[in-house]
Amino acid sequence: MGDGRQKKDMEAAGVLELYELHYSDLLLLSSTSPVPEEGEERVERIKKTIMETLGPTGPGLLSITGVPKASILRQRLLPLARKLALLDHDRRKHILKEHNLGSDVPLKNPDRNVSSFAMQLKYAQALESAVVKTNNGPRCNSNLEPAHMDDNNNEVTDSPENEFENLADTFRELGYCMMELGLRVAQICDMAIGGQELERSLLESGTAKGRLIHYHSVLDNLLVKASGRRKGSTKKQAYCEKNQGLLSRSEQKQSKCCNLITNGNEVGSSGNQGNLWQQWHYDYGIFTVLTAPMFLMSSQLTENTATDQFPVSCDQDCACRTGHSYLQIFDANKNDVFMVKTSSESFIIQVGESADILSRGKLASTLHCVRRPPYFENLSRETFVVFLQPAWSKTFSFSDYNVQHGMSGHHSSKKGNGHTELDFNESAQDIHKIVPPLSSRLKDGMTFAEFSRETTKQYYGGSGLQSNS
C-alpha cells in the first residue's frame, strides 16, 4: 500500500479512548469480600460497563490505571528491547542465554521489522513473588530494588557493561504484575458469566508467555544490516556497541523530536517496509495484557574519521502527547477502524479468541494491527506483552456458540469527520483476505494446541494468507 493510501487511512481512522478501570476498583471487584451497601450500586455499574466494553457490542479491550510501580518497571524494561535488537548477534545470544530468554523471531534475519524476546512465566511463581497479601487483597510487589540515583535524585542510566544486569528480574516482575491483572479481569468476567471457566483455564495452563518487543524504525533496519556487513571489523563494531542507543541529546533536541510527533511534520516515509509493523489478526489466547508502548526517536550520526563512516543512533523517549498507541482495531459494529488512545501509565487488556469461545460469545475478541506512524521513519516502538492462554490440552466443546466472524455494515453513510463508511468497506474487504475466519480454524472437540497450530498455519504457513507479510 502506497504512502498516499497510508496517509488517507491514518487521517480517516477515528480515535478510541479506552474505558479506564482503576487498579483499586479492580481489587474491589475481584474480591470475594462483601461490598459495603453504599458501594453496591457503583460496583454493579462498573461490572456492567466492563462486560459491555469487552463484550460483542464493545471494542473488546480496556485499560487499567493506577497499578503500583507500573511506571518504574515500564521505564526500566522497554528501552532494553531496542538495545537488545541492535546488539551484535553473538553478544545478544550470550545475554539472552544468561537471562533465560528466547525468541520466536529469526534474529539473524537482517530484514526483520520486529525483534522479540520471550520467556515462559509461571503462575505459581507469579502468585508467590508478585502478589503481596494485604487487607484489600493482592497487589503488585512494591519491594523493588531502588534505582541508582545521582545527587539531584535523578535515575542514573546503567553503563553498557551492566545495563542488562537486571533484565530477567525486571522482565519477570512486570510479567507477574500483568498476569495478576489478567487473572483479576478473568474473575470479574466469570462472576458476570457464571462459573469459573476463564480463571480456571488460565491457572490450569500453568504458564503465560511474556514478550519484550521492539518494532524497528527504518534507521534500526539500516543499523542491523550495517552491523552484519561490519562483522569482523573490531574497531567499527566496538564503536557501534559503545554508542548504539547510549548517546545523549540536549533537552532542546528531545523537545523538538516530541513536537515533531505531536504536530505531524513530515520527516520521511516508510519506504518499502509497508504501513504496518504487524498485520491484521486476532490473538487466539484468552487475554493479552500489554504495556502502553514507548516510542524512541533515533537520530543518525556518523563517526568523523577519514576512512570509516557508519551510522549509530541516539535514542530519545518521545512519548506522543496525543496518546496514540498506533494499535488499531477494527470495530465490526461500527464498520470502522479506530486508533487506540491510552496513557503511558496504563495497561491494556485485550480479549482473545479463546475467551470468546469459552464465554460462548459474551466476550468478543479484538481484530487489530500495529500501524507505523506515517511520517516518522526513525521512530521505533517498544512494548511488553503477556499472553494468557488455556492449557494446551484444553478442549473446546460448544453447541450454542456461533463461530462465524464477520464485518457488518456494507452501506454508505456520512460520518461526522467527513468520510463515509464505504471508505472503510474497502479496507474491511482487504482485511478479510488476510484474516482467516474462526470457522475455518476451529472445530468442535479441538484442543487449544490443535486450534493454535491450525491458526498459525492459516495465518503464516506455507499456504497462509500472511505468509509473505
Buried (B, 14 or more C-beta within 10 A) or exposed (E): EEBEEBBBBBEBBBEBEBBBBBBEBBBBBBBEEEBEEEEEEEBEEBBEBBBEBBBBEBBBBBBBBBBBBBEBBBBBBBBBBBBBBBBBBEEBBEBBEEBEBEBEBEBEEBEBBBBBBBBEBBBEBBBEBBBEEEEEBBBBBEEBEEEEEEEEEEEEEBEBEEBBEBBBBBBBBBBBBBBBBBBBBBBBBBBBBEEEBBBBBBBEBEBBBBBBBBBBBBBBBBBBEBBEEBEEBEEBBEBBBEBBBBEEBEEEBBEBBBEBBBEBEEBBBBEEBBBBBBBBBBBBBBBBBBBBBBBBBBBEEEBEEEEEEBBBBBBBBBBBEEBBBBBBBBBBEBBBBBBBBBBBBBBBBBBBBBBBBBBBBBBBBBBBBBBBBBBBBBBBBBBBBBBBBBBBEBEBEBEEBEBEBEBEBEEEEEBEEEBEBBBBBEBBEEBBEBBBBBEEBBEEEBBBEBBBBBBEBBBBBEEBBBEEB
